Amino acid sequence: MSADIEREEMEVDVLYVGAGPATLASAYHLVQTCEAQGVEAPAILVIEKGAEVGDHMLSGSVVNTRAVRELMPDFQEQGFPTEYVCDNDITYLFLGDKTVRSPMNPPFFKKKGYHVASLNKIAKWLAEKCESKGIDIYSGFAGDEMLVEDGKVVGVRLGDMGDDADGKPKGTYQAGMDIKAKVTVLGEGVRGSLTKQLIEQFDLGGKNPQVFETGIKEIWRVKPENHGPGRVIHGMLPFNLPKYFGGMWLYDMQDNLVSYGMVCALDAEDPFHDPHLEAQKFKTHPFMRKLLDGAELIRFGAKTIPIGGMDSMPKLYCDGAMIVGDAAGFCNAERLSGVHMAMKSGMMAAEAIVDAITADDFSTVTL
């Protein structure tokens, strides 16, 4: 598209890209910290590509509440959308048609006291808390390009609308707006388009390349007798390990819903390895047949999970920009746990931004 196109411009102090747990916790904590320190809160905008906040987040999660408890000590009184608190964490070994309960629950699968919650509802809840603080959230707006001037990030260009299949403008064409900001925080999730641009342009890549798992998720409404409130199951399939690294999980939610999922690392030697097919094949196991007898599939989807660890994380900042959450690889793959890490990364970013506001110098923003 021609660089001569006239574009509307909007200026804010802090721009967040993506309305997930990391960015929403960050925006809320930013205002919260400013209030505590007697600093005037900046103008904050969150843009989200989904039509509504939470649209790109598929149901359940088993949440370590450490970060949300720090963000809001009275989070439960404020309506955090807990489905159940885990009081029964189980690890199974699936050996052929047999189901063997592990005599010892591995430490990384101990989830007692964790809160089972819908990630979709968590995002919506956090968005409501942010809006109560005067933070603007624009849904339905996707970032398309990082705006860089003199080696410094100055904002984001939104995607153009109204192009035809060849990328040429139709009669309904509308040029994407340029949103200028003193600091831009990217929390797009795994392999976000703007994050990839930023990492490449500013050479922020980690010591090792990032590696990924694919998580297949399905939400089922099961018979009441097959529902176990407070139950969290992790399952390992030893016979499949020579073919691929992965396993399953299952936890119960309200209204007789269960979240079932299968994770597979994307390093299988077989080029035809299909994580979705593996998730379907496992449903023929007697354990799953019994669970899903008479059940109704409510929704399904998939998510990519960053599992590379610290050496695969990019540098988290450059002049005018920071990366948080899954976009930065904040996930403990061993524990299949990342929500609290994403939130904490956003909160730390907020504290760095307050320091930058106080110093009036956004070129030194660091985590």
N, C-alpha and C positions, 0 to 999 in steps of 0.2 A: 504494500500500500504506500502511496506517495507520502513523503515526509512533509509535503506542503499542505496537507489537510489541516484545516483549522479544528482545534480541539478545545473543548471547555476545560478549564482548570479549577481545581478545588484545593484549598490549603488547610491542612490540619497540623497539629503538633506531632501526634503519634498515630501511625497507621498500622493496624493489624490485618494480616491476610489469612483468612480462614477462621471460622467460628467454632473451634473445638475446645476441649478442656484446657489446653495449654494457653491459647490466646485469651480466652474469656477469663480464666483465672488471673492471667497477667494484667488484663485491663482493669479488672475489679481491684486487684491488689495495688495497682498503680495509684488509683484514686484514694484507696484506703491509706496507703503510705503517705501520700501528699497531705491528707487530712491530719494524720498523726503527727507529721513534722511541721504543720503550719505552712506548707508550701501550696501555692495556687495550682490547682489541678490543670493539666494541659487539655487541649481539645483533642479528643480521642475518637477515632473511627475504626470500626471493624467491618471488613467486607467479607462476604460469604458467597461462594458460587452457587450453593443450593438455593432452591426457591424459598426454603425456610431453614432456620437454624436446626441442625440435627438431621437433615434429610440424607446426609451421606454417612450416617452412623447407624449401624445395624444392631439394634437391641443390646443384648446383655453384656455385662462385664462383672468380674469379681474384684472389687475395689479395695485396695489398702487405703484407709481413710486418713493416713498421716498428713497428706498435703491439704486436703479439704478441711481437716480439723485445725490446721495451722491458719488457713485462710479465714475460716469462720468457726471458732470454737463451739458455737451453738448451731452447727450446720443441721442437726436433726430437728431442732426447734424451728429452724428457718425453712424446713420442708424439703431437705435433700431426698431425692426420689428412691429411697431404699425399697427394694422388693422384699428381701429377707436378709438377716445376718446369718452367715454360715456357722452352723454348729455341728456339721457332720462332713468332714473332708475325707475323701476315699481315693485310693489309688488302686486301679485294677490292672492286671496283666491279662490280655486276651490271647490265649494260646489255642489256635485253631477254633473249635466251637466252644471251648471252655472259658469260663470267667473266673480268674483267681484273684482274690483280694490280697494285696500286699500286706504281709504281717506288720510291716513298718511303713508309715506314710513318709516318703522322702521329705526332708526339710523344705525343699523348694516347692512342694505341693501342699504345705500346711496353710490352710486358708481360714481356720476358725477365727471368728471375730471380724473377718472381712465382710463388706457389704455387697450383696448381689444387687445390681442396679442396671437399668437400661441406659446405655451411653447416649442414646437419642434424648432421653429425658434429662440426663445430667446436663447436656449442652443447652437444652431449653431452659432449665432451671438457672444455670449460670448466666444465660443471656438476660433473663428477667432481673437477676441481681445486678448485672451491669447497667441495664437501662434505668434501674432505680437510682443509680449513681450518676445519671446524666450522660452515659456513654451511648453514642450512636452506633447502630448495627444496620448495615445495608445488606439485605439478602438478595440473591439473584445477580450479583455482580462478580465476575471472574477477572482476576488479574491476568494480563497477557504479556507484559514486558516490564522489566526493571528500568527505572529511569535513573541514569547515572550522569553526573556532571562533574568534570574535573576530578575523576577518581573517587567520587563520593556518591552513595545512593541518596537520591532526593525524592523517591516515591515510586509509584507504580502506574502504569498505563492500563486501563481496562480494555477488554477485548471489544473489537468492532462488532456491530450487529448489522444484519441485512446483506451479507455477502451471498453470492450464488455458489454453485458447486465448484466453480473455477476460481473462487476467491475474488470475483469482480463485484462491485457494488450494485445492488438492485435499487429499485425505487424506494425501498424502505430502509436504505442504508443509514446507519447512525454511527458516527465515529466515537470510539471509546474515549472516555474522559481521562485526563491526567490528574492523578491525586498526588499532590506534593506534600511531603512530610519531613520533619526534622529527623525522625527515626522511623524506620519501617521494620516491623517484626513479622517474620514469616513463620506461620504455623499451619502449613497446607496439608500436613500429613506426609505419607511416604512418597518420595520421588515427585514432589510438587514441581510444576513447570518453572515457577519463578525461583524456587530454591536451586534447581539444577542450573539455571542461568547464573545465579549469584555465585554458586560454588565454582563454576567454570571461569567466570569473568574475574573473580578475585582470588582464584587458586586456593580455595578453602578446604580442599579434599583432605581426608584423614590419612593416617599411615597406611591403612589397608582399604581396599574397596569395600563398600557396604554390601552385605549379603542379606538375603530375604527368605522368609517363609510366606506361603499363601495360606490364609485361614479361611476355610469354607464355613459359613454360618447358616444354620436353619433354626427357625422358631416353630415349635410344634405345640398344639394344645392337646394334652394327653388326658386319658381317663383319670378321674380323681384318685383311684386306687394305685395309679402309677406315678403319682405326683409326690415329691418329697421335699416340702419346704425346709430350707436351710441346708440342703444337700449340694455339695460340690464334688464332682467326679473328674479325675484325670485318668486317662487310660493309655497304656503303652502296648504296641503290637510288635513284640520281639521278632516274629517271623518275617515282618516286612522290612526290618532294619537293613538287611543286605541290599534291598532295592531302593529305599529312600529313608531319610530321617524324618520322623513325625509321630503324631499321636492324636488322641481325641480328648475332648472335654465335654462336660454336661453339667448344667446347673439349673435349678428350678426357680421360676419367677411366679408372680401372682397370676390369678385367673387360670390355674392349671397349665401354665405355659412352661416349657423347658427350652433352654438354649443348647443346641447340640452343634458341635463343630469338630473339624479335622484340620490339623496344621501339617503342612509338608514343606520341608526345605526345598528351595529351588536349585538343588545341586544334583538331582538324580542323573545317573549316567544314561538312563533310558530316555531318548529324545521324545518318546510318546507318553512319558509319565504325565498323568492327568490328576491333579489334586481333587477336582470335583468328582471324578469317577471313583477315586479311592474313598471319598466320603459316602458315595452311594453304595459302594460294595460293602462297606462296613455295616450298613443298615440291614444287611442280610444275616448278620451275626445274631444268634439266639437272644443275647442280651438286649439288642436294639429291637428285634422283632417283638419281644414281649413289651418293651417300653412303648413302642409306637403302634401296638395293636389298637385299632379303632381311633387313632389320633388324626388330627387335622393339621396340615401344613399351613402356617400363617404367612410367613415370608422367608426369603432366603437371599443370600448374597455372598460376597467375598471381600477380603481385605488383605493387603500385603503388610507384612510385619518386618521391621528392621531387626536383625538379630546379630549384627556384626560386633556389638560391644564397643568399648571405649576407643579402641584403635581404629575403628571404622567410622567414628563420628567426625564430622567436619569441624573446622574451626568455627566457633559459634557466632562470630561477629566480624564486621568490617566497618569502615567509616559510614555511619548512617543506617546500619542494618544489623539485625540479629536473627538467629534461627532458634526455634524452640520446638519441643514435643517430638513426635514421630519424624518430622522433617529433619531433625538433627540426630535421630537415632536413639532417643531416650526410651529404651525398652530393655527390661531384664528378661532376655529370652529364656533363661533357665527356669524362671518362675512364671513365664507367660504373663508378665505383669508390666504395665507401662503407664496407666492412667495417672497414678500419683506422681510418677517421675515427670510426665508431661506437665502437670499442673505446677510442680515445684520449679521446673525449668522456666516456666512463664513467670512465676512469682519472683525468681531471681533476676530475670530480665527486667521486670518492673522496678526492682530496687536499683538496678544499674541506671535505668532511665531517670529515676528521681535524682540520683547523683549527678547525671548529666544536666538535668534541669537546673539544679542548684549551682553547678559550675558554668552553666550556659555554654557547654561545649559538647556537642554530640559526635565529635570526631574521636572521642576517647571512650565511647560506650563499650564496656566490657562486662562479661558475666563473671 
